[in-house]
Amino acid sequence: MRIPFHTEERTGLVDHLTERPFFTSEIVSFGTSVYLKGDRDVPNYEFSDDVEARLWRRIAAEAVLIFGMDYNGFELDPDYARVLLNSELMTRRDFGYVQ
């Protein structure tokens, strides 16, 4: 199964508590991606219901954090890469990764 999605990144951010830099990714389209449709011909995905969509969106958010910026998610500080999921800014720690 393939579920296409598209993210937008914001870089150059600084955590106001730790004063450390970070970047965020937000899944802006899920189940469809104009980028994958054109050059890789990945079809849109129809979810059976909202429960299924939420489950896979959470899995996709975790994958985005593991990806990092260029397949380097585990090399980055666990708080450097963040993903916006359901209006919550999450890090790898939120998915059980402590390093």
N, CA, C and O atoms as a GROMACS GRO file, in nm:
protein
  396
    1MET      N    1   0.085  -0.117   0.000
    1MET     CA    2   0.000   0.000   0.000
    1MET      C    3   0.089   0.124   0.000
    1MET      O    4   0.189   0.129   0.072
    2ARG      N    5   0.052   0.221  -0.080
    2ARG     CA    6   0.122   0.350  -0.083
    2ARG      C    7   0.020   0.459  -0.056
    2ARG      O    8  -0.088   0.462  -0.116
    3ILE      N    9   0.055   0.548   0.032
    3ILE     CA   10  -0.030   0.664   0.058
    3ILE      C   11   0.053   0.788   0.027
    3ILE      O   12   0.147   0.820   0.100
    4PRO      N   13   0.019   0.857  -0.080
    4PRO     CA   14   0.095   0.977  -0.113
    4PRO      C   15   0.060   1.091  -0.018
    4PRO      O   16  -0.053   1.104   0.028
    5PHE      N   17   0.160   1.173   0.010
    5PHE     CA   18   0.135   1.295   0.087
    5PHE      C   19   0.241   1.398   0.053
    5PHE      O   20   0.344   1.365  -0.007
    6HIS      N   21   0.216   1.520   0.091
    6HIS     CA   22   0.308   1.629   0.062
    6HIS      C   23   0.329   1.709   0.190
    6HIS      O   24   0.235   1.734   0.265
    7THR      N   25   0.453   1.749   0.214
    7THR     CA   26   0.484   1.828   0.333
    7THR      C   27   0.539   1.965   0.294
    7THR      O   28   0.590   1.985   0.184
    8GLU      N   29   0.527   2.056   0.387
    8GLU     CA   30   0.592   2.187   0.376
    8GLU      C   31   0.681   2.202   0.499
    8GLU      O   32   0.640   2.171   0.610
    9GLU      N   33   0.802   2.250   0.476
    9GLU     CA   34   0.897   2.266   0.584
    9GLU      C   35   0.918   2.414   0.617
    9GLU      O   36   0.913   2.500   0.529
   10ARG      N   37   0.941   2.439   0.743
   10ARG     CA   38   0.982   2.572   0.789
   10ARG      C   39   1.115   2.554   0.862
   10ARG      O   40   1.124   2.480   0.959
   11THR      N   41   1.217   2.623   0.813
   11THR     CA   42   1.350   2.612   0.871
   11THR      C   43   1.389   2.742   0.940
   11THR      O   44   1.320   2.843   0.927
   12GLY      N   45   1.499   2.737   1.013
   12GLY     CA   46   1.551   2.857   1.078
   12GLY      C   47   1.475   2.898   1.202
   12GLY      O   48   1.483   3.014   1.244
   13LEU      N   49   1.400   2.807   1.262
   13LEU     CA   50   1.324   2.838   1.382
   13LEU      C   51   1.410   2.815   1.507
   13LEU      O   52   1.504   2.736   1.504
   14VAL      N   53   1.376   2.886   1.615
   14VAL     CA   54   1.449   2.871   1.741
   14VAL      C   55   1.348   2.847   1.852
   14VAL      O   56   1.251   2.920   1.867
   15ASP      N   57   1.373   2.742   1.931
   15ASP     CA   58   1.288   2.709   2.045
   15ASP      C   59   1.305   2.818   2.152
   15ASP      O   60   1.417   2.845   2.196
   16HIS      N   61   1.195   2.878   2.192
   16HIS     CA   62   1.204   2.989   2.288
   16HIS      C   63   1.244   2.942   2.428
   16HIS      O   64   1.290   3.024   2.508
   17LEU      N   65   1.227   2.815   2.460
   17LEU     CA   66   1.266   2.764   2.592
   17LEU      C   67   1.414   2.724   2.598
   17LEU      O   68   1.484   2.757   2.693
   18THR      N   69   1.459   2.652   2.495
   18THR     CA   70   1.596   2.601   2.496
   18THR      C   71   1.692   2.688   2.415
   18THR      O   72   1.813   2.674   2.428
   19GLU      N   73   1.638   2.777   2.333
   19GLU     CA   74   1.716   2.862   2.242
   19GLU      C   75   1.796   2.781   2.141
   19GLU      O   76   1.896   2.828   2.087
   20ARG      N   77   1.750   2.659   2.115
   20ARG     CA   78   1.815   2.573   2.015
   20ARG      C   79   1.735   2.578   1.886
   20ARG      O   80   1.613   2.592   1.888
   21PRO      N   81   1.806   2.567   1.772
   21PRO     CA   82   1.736   2.572   1.643
   21PRO      C   83   1.657   2.442   1.618
   21PRO      O   84   1.689   2.337   1.672
   22PHE      N   85   1.553   2.455   1.532
   22PHE     CA   86   1.477   2.338   1.489
   22PHE      C   87   1.407   2.371   1.359
   22PHE      O   88   1.403   2.487   1.318
   23PHE      N   89   1.353   2.269   1.295
   23PHE     CA   90   1.269   2.292   1.177
   23PHE      C   91   1.143   2.208   1.193
   23PHE      O   92   1.142   2.109   1.265
   24THR      N   93   1.038   2.249   1.125
   24THR     CA   94   0.912   2.175   1.131
   24THR      C   95   0.870   2.131   0.992
   24THR      O   96   0.902   2.194   0.891
   25SER      N   97   0.798   2.021   0.990
   25SER     CA   98   0.732   1.974   0.869
   25SER      C   99   0.584   1.964   0.901
   25SER      O  100   0.545   1.926   1.011
   26GLU      N  101   0.503   2.000   0.804
   26GLU     CA  102   0.358   1.987   0.818
   26GLU      C  103   0.305   1.912   0.698
   26GLU      O  104   0.337   1.946   0.584
   27ILE      N  105   0.224   1.810   0.723
   27ILE     CA  106   0.162   1.736   0.613
   27ILE      C  107   0.046   1.821   0.563
   27ILE      O  108  -0.055   1.836   0.632
   28VAL      N  109   0.061   1.876   0.443
   28VAL     CA  110  -0.040   1.967   0.390
   28VAL      C  111  -0.139   1.898   0.297
   28VAL      O  112  -0.249   1.949   0.274
   29SER      N  113  -0.101   1.784   0.243
   29SER     CA  114  -0.197   1.702   0.169
   29SER      C  115  -0.169   1.558   0.204
   29SER      O  116  -0.054   1.517   0.215
   30PHE      N  117  -0.276   1.481   0.221
   30PHE     CA  118  -0.261   1.342   0.264
   30PHE      C  119  -0.359   1.257   0.187
   30PHE      O  120  -0.480   1.282   0.187
   31GLY      N  121  -0.306   1.155   0.121
   31GLY     CA  122  -0.388   1.071   0.034
   31GLY      C  123  -0.375   1.112  -0.111
   31GLY      O  124  -0.421   1.042  -0.201
   32THR      N  125  -0.310   1.226  -0.131
   32THR     CA  126  -0.287   1.276  -0.266
   32THR      C  127  -0.161   1.362  -0.266
   32THR      O  128  -0.127   1.423  -0.165
   33SER      N  129  -0.093   1.366  -0.377
   33SER     CA  130   0.022   1.454  -0.393
   33SER      C  131   0.040   1.481  -0.541
   33SER      O  132   0.056   1.388  -0.620
   34VAL      N  133   0.037   1.605  -0.579
   34VAL     CA  134   0.055   1.640  -0.720
   34VAL      C  135   0.196   1.605  -0.766
   34VAL      O  136   0.217   1.579  -0.885
   35TYR      N  137   0.292   1.604  -0.675
   35TYR     CA  138   0.430   1.572  -0.712
   35TYR      C  139   0.446   1.423  -0.744
   35TYR      O  140   0.515   1.388  -0.840
   36LEU      N  141   0.386   1.338  -0.666
   36LEU     CA  142   0.397   1.194  -0.692
   36LEU      C  143   0.309   1.150  -0.808
   36LEU      O  144   0.341   1.053  -0.876
   37LYS      N  145   0.200   1.220  -0.829
   37LYS     CA  146   0.110   1.185  -0.939
   37LYS      C  147   0.178   1.204  -1.073
   37LYS      O  148   0.162   1.123  -1.164
   38GLY      N  149   0.255   1.312  -1.084
   38GLY     CA  150   0.316   1.344  -1.212
   38GLY      C  151   0.435   1.260  -1.249
   38GLY      O  152   0.440   1.203  -1.359
   39ASP      N  153   0.534   1.250  -1.159
   39ASP     CA  154   0.658   1.185  -1.200
   39ASP      C  155   0.672   1.040  -1.153
   39ASP      O  156   0.761   0.969  -1.201
   40ARG      N  157   0.588   0.995  -1.062
   40ARG     CA  158   0.599   0.857  -1.015
   40ARG      C  159   0.468   0.780  -1.030
   40ARG      O  160   0.462   0.661  -1.002
   41ASP      N  161   0.365   0.848  -1.074
   41ASP     CA  162   0.234   0.787  -1.100
   41ASP      C  163   0.181   0.707  -0.980
   41ASP      O  164   0.131   0.596  -0.996
   42VAL      N  165   0.192   0.766  -0.861
   42VAL     CA  166   0.135   0.705  -0.741
   42VAL      C  167  -0.011   0.750  -0.733
   42VAL      O  168  -0.037   0.870  -0.725
   43PRO      N  169  -0.105   0.657  -0.734
   43PRO     CA  170  -0.246   0.697  -0.733
   43PRO      C  171  -0.288   0.755  -0.598
   43PRO      O  172  -0.227   0.727  -0.495
   44ASN      N  173  -0.392   0.833  -0.600
   44ASN     CA  174  -0.451   0.884  -0.476
   44ASN      C  175  -0.499   0.767  -0.392
   44ASN      O  176  -0.527   0.659  -0.444
   45TYR      N  177  -0.508   0.788  -0.261
   45TYR     CA  178  -0.552   0.683  -0.171
   45TYR      C  179  -0.682   0.728  -0.104
   45TYR      O  180  -0.689   0.838  -0.050
   46GLU      N  181  -0.781   0.644  -0.107
   46GLU     CA  182  -0.910   0.672  -0.043
   46GLU      C  183  -0.917   0.597   0.090
   46GLU      O  184  -0.909   0.474   0.093
   47PHE      N  185  -0.932   0.671   0.199
   47PHE     CA  186  -0.942   0.610   0.331
   47PHE      C  187  -1.085   0.563   0.354
   47PHE      O  188  -1.181   0.625   0.307
   48SER      N  189  -1.098   0.453   0.427
   48SER     CA  190  -1.232   0.398   0.453
   48SER      C  191  -1.310   0.486   0.550
   48SER      O  192  -1.433   0.492   0.543
   49ASP      N  193  -1.240   0.554   0.641
   49ASP     CA  194  -1.305   0.644   0.737
   49ASP      C  195  -1.201   0.733   0.803
   49ASP      O  196  -1.081   0.721   0.775
   50ASP      N  197  -1.245   0.822   0.891
   50ASP     CA  198  -1.155   0.915   0.958
   50ASP      C  199  -1.058   0.844   1.052
   50ASP      O  200  -0.946   0.889   1.070
   51VAL      N  201  -1.101   0.734   1.111
   51VAL     CA  202  -1.014   0.659   1.202
   51VAL      C  203  -0.892   0.607   1.126
   51VAL      O  204  -0.779   0.620   1.173
   52GLU      N  205  -0.916   0.548   1.009
   52GLU     CA  206  -0.805   0.499   0.928
   52GLU      C  207  -0.714   0.613   0.885
   52GLU      O  208  -0.592   0.600   0.891
   53ALA      N  209  -0.771   0.724   0.844
   53ALA     CA  210  -0.692   0.839   0.800
   53ALA      C  211  -0.605   0.891   0.914
   53ALA      O  212  -0.488   0.923   0.892
   54ARG      N  213  -0.659   0.901   1.036
   54ARG     CA  214  -0.582   0.949   1.151
   54ARG      C  215  -0.467   0.854   1.184
   54ARG      O  216  -0.356   0.897   1.214
   55LEU      N  217  -0.494   0.723   1.178
   55LEU     CA  218  -0.390   0.624   1.205
   55LEU      C  219  -0.274   0.641   1.109
   55LEU      O  220  -0.159   0.650   1.152
   56TRP      N  221  -0.303   0.646   0.979
   56TRP     CA  222  -0.196   0.655   0.880
   56TRP      C  223  -0.130   0.792   0.880
   56TRP      O  224  -0.011   0.802   0.847
   57ARG      N  225  -0.202   0.896   0.914
   57ARG     CA  226  -0.140   1.029   0.924
   57ARG      C  227  -0.037   1.029   1.037
   57ARG      O  228   0.071   1.087   1.024
   58ARG      N  229  -0.069   0.963   1.149
   58ARG     CA  230   0.026   0.954   1.260
   58ARG      C  231   0.150   0.875   1.220
   58ARG      O  232   0.262   0.913   1.253
   59ILE      N  233   0.130   0.766   1.147
   59ILE     CA  234   0.243   0.687   1.098
   59ILE      C  235   0.327   0.769   1.001
   59ILE      O  236   0.450   0.762   1.004
   60ALA      N  237   0.263   0.845   0.915
   60ALA     CA  238   0.335   0.931   0.821
   60ALA      C  239   0.414   1.038   0.895
   60ALA      O  240   0.527   1.069   0.857
   61ALA      N  241   0.357   1.095   1.001
   61ALA     CA  242   0.427   1.196   1.080
   61ALA      C  243   0.553   1.137   1.142
   61ALA      O  244   0.658   1.201   1.143
   62GLU      N  245   0.542   1.016   1.194
   62GLU     CA  246   0.659   0.948   1.250
   62GLU      C  247   0.765   0.927   1.142
   62GLU      O  248   0.884   0.949   1.165
   63ALA      N  249   0.722   0.885   1.024
   63ALA     CA  250   0.816   0.863   0.914
   63ALA      C  251   0.886   0.992   0.873
   63ALA      O  252   1.004   0.991   0.841
   64VAL      N  253   0.814   1.103   0.874
   64VAL     CA  254   0.874   1.232   0.840
   64VAL      C  255   0.984   1.267   0.940
   64VAL      O  256   1.089   1.318   0.901
   65LEU      N  257   0.961   1.240   1.068
   65LEU     CA  258   1.063   1.266   1.170
   65LEU      C  259   1.185   1.176   1.152
   65LEU      O  260   1.298   1.221   1.170
   66ILE      N  261   1.163   1.052   1.117
   66ILE     CA  262   1.274   0.960   1.095
   66ILE      C  263   1.351   1.000   0.970
   66ILE      O  264   1.474   0.986   0.964
   67PHE      N  265   1.280   1.048   0.869
   67PHE     CA  266   1.345   1.096   0.747
   67PHE      C  267   1.437   1.214   0.778
   67PHE      O  268   1.546   1.222   0.723
   68GLY      N  269   1.393   1.304   0.865
   68GLY     CA  270   1.473   1.423   0.896
   68GLY      C  271   1.472   1.519   0.780
   68GLY      O  272   1.366   1.557   0.730
   69MET      N  273   1.590   1.559   0.738
   69MET     CA  274   1.600   1.651   0.625
   69MET      C  275   1.649   1.582   0.499
   69MET      O  276   1.626   1.630   0.388
   70ASP      N  277   1.715   1.470   0.516
   70ASP     CA  278   1.769   1.400   0.399
   70ASP      C  279   1.811   1.259   0.441
   70ASP      O  280   1.929   1.224   0.433
   71TYR      N  281   1.715   1.179   0.484
   71TYR     CA  282   1.741   1.044   0.534
   71TYR      C  283   1.839   1.046   0.652
   71TYR      O  284   1.916   0.952   0.670
   72ASN      N  285   1.835   1.152   0.733
   72ASN     CA  286   1.929   1.164   0.843
   72ASN      C  287   1.860   1.186   0.978
   72ASN      O  288   1.923   1.236   1.071
   73GLY      N  289   1.735   1.149   0.990
   73GLY     CA  290   1.659   1.176   1.110
   73GLY      C  291   1.722   1.125   1.238
   73GLY      O  292   1.717   1.194   1.340
   74PHE      N  293   1.781   1.007   1.236
   74PHE     CA  294   1.842   0.952   1.356
   74PHE      C  295   1.976   1.018   1.388
   74PHE      O  296   2.027   1.004   1.499
   75GLU      N  297   2.033   1.089   1.292
   75GLU     CA  298   2.159   1.159   1.316
   75GLU      C  299   2.135   1.296   1.380
   75GLU      O  300   2.228   1.355   1.436
   76LEU      N  301   2.013   1.345   1.372
   76LEU     CA  302   1.980   1.477   1.424
   76LEU      C  303   1.942   1.469   1.571
   76LEU      O  304   1.898   1.364   1.619
   77ASP      N  305   1.960   1.579   1.642
   77ASP     CA  306   1.912   1.589   1.779
   77ASP      C  307   1.763   1.554   1.779
   77ASP      O  308   1.691   1.596   1.688
   78PRO      N  309   1.714   1.478   1.877
   78PRO     CA  310   1.574   1.434   1.874
   78PRO      C  311   1.472   1.548   1.876
   78PRO      O  312   1.356   1.527   1.840
   79ASP      N  313   1.513   1.668   1.916
   79ASP     CA  314   1.422   1.782   1.918
   79ASP      C  315   1.440   1.876   1.799
   79ASP      O  316   1.367   1.974   1.786
   80TYR      N  317   1.537   1.847   1.713
   80TYR     CA  318   1.565   1.936   1.600
   80TYR      C  319   1.458   1.924   1.492
   80TYR      O  320   1.408   2.025   1.442
   81ALA      N  321   1.422   1.802   1.457
   81ALA     CA  322   1.317   1.781   1.357
   81ALA      C  323   1.184   1.768   1.430
   81ALA      O  324   1.171   1.691   1.524
   82ARG      N  325   1.085   1.845   1.386
   82ARG     CA  326   0.953   1.843   1.448
   82ARG      C  327   0.848   1.835   1.338
   82ARG      O  328   0.870   1.876   1.225
   83VAL      N  329   0.733   1.780   1.375
   83VAL     CA  330   0.625   1.768   1.279
   83VAL      C  331   0.497   1.820   1.345
   83VAL      O  332   0.471   1.794   1.463
   84LEU      N  333   0.418   1.890   1.268
   84LEU     CA  334   0.290   1.940   1.317
   84LEU      C  335   0.184   1.837   1.285
   84LEU      O  336   0.157   1.808   1.168
   85LEU      N  337   0.123   1.781   1.390
   85LEU     CA  338   0.020   1.678   1.374
   85LEU      C  339  -0.098   1.716   1.462
   85LEU      O  340  -0.085   1.724   1.584
   86ASN      N  341  -0.213   1.737   1.400
   86ASN     CA  342  -0.334   1.775   1.474
   86ASN      C  343  -0.310   1.894   1.565
   86ASN      O  344  -0.351   1.893   1.681
   87SER      N  345  -0.245   1.996   1.513
   87SER     CA  346  -0.215   2.121   1.585
   87SER      C  347  -0.117   2.101   1.699
   87SER      O  348  -0.102   2.190   1.783
   88GLU      N  349  -0.050   1.988   1.704
   88GLU     CA  350   0.050   1.961   1.808
   88GLU      C  351   0.186   1.945   1.743
   88GLU      O  352   0.202   1.870   1.646
   89LEU      N  353   0.285   2.017   1.795
   89LEU     CA  354   0.420   2.007   1.744
   89LEU      C  355   0.489   1.891   1.814
   89LEU      O  356   0.510   1.894   1.936
   90MET      N  357   0.526   1.788   1.738
   90MET     CA  358   0.579   1.665   1.795
   90MET      C  359   0.723   1.641   1.750
   90MET      O  360   0.765   1.687   1.643
   91THR      N  361   0.797   1.569   1.834
   91THR     CA  362   0.934   1.528   1.802
   91THR      C  363   0.941   1.376   1.805
   91THR      O  364   0.842   1.308   1.832
   92ARG      N  365   1.059   1.324   1.777
   92ARG     CA  366   1.077   1.178   1.784
   92ARG      C  367   1.046   1.126   1.923
   92ARG      O  368   1.001   1.013   1.937
   93ARG      N  369   1.068   1.207   2.026
   93ARG     CA  370   1.041   1.165   2.164
   93ARG      C  371   0.893   1.128   2.181
   93ARG      O  372   0.860   1.036   2.256
   94ASP      N  373   0.806   1.199   2.111
   94ASP     CA  374   0.662   1.170   2.121
   94ASP      C  375   0.626   1.033   2.063
   94ASP      O  376   0.517   0.982   2.088
   95PHE      N  377   0.716   0.976   1.987
   95PHE     CA  378   0.693   0.845   1.927
   95PHE      C  379   0.779   0.737   1.994
   95PHE      O  380   0.787   0.624   1.945
   96GLY      N  381   0.842   0.772   2.107
   96GLY     CA  382   0.918   0.674   2.184
   96GLY      C  383   1.066   0.667   2.153
   96GLY      O  384   1.136   0.582   2.208
   97TYR      N  385   1.115   0.755   2.066
   97TYR     CA  386   1.258   0.757   2.035
   97TYR      C  387   1.325   0.857   2.128
   97TYR      O  388   1.290   0.976   2.126
   98VAL      N  389   1.419   0.812   2.208
   98VAL     CA  390   1.482   0.903   2.304
   98VAL      C  391   1.616   0.954   2.256
   98VAL      O  392   1.669   1.049   2.314
   99GLN      N  393   1.672   0.894   2.154
   99GLN     CA  394   1.800   0.942   2.100
   99GLN      C  395   1.785   0.975   1.955
   99GLN      O  396   1.882   1.017   1.891
   0.00000   0.00000   0.00000
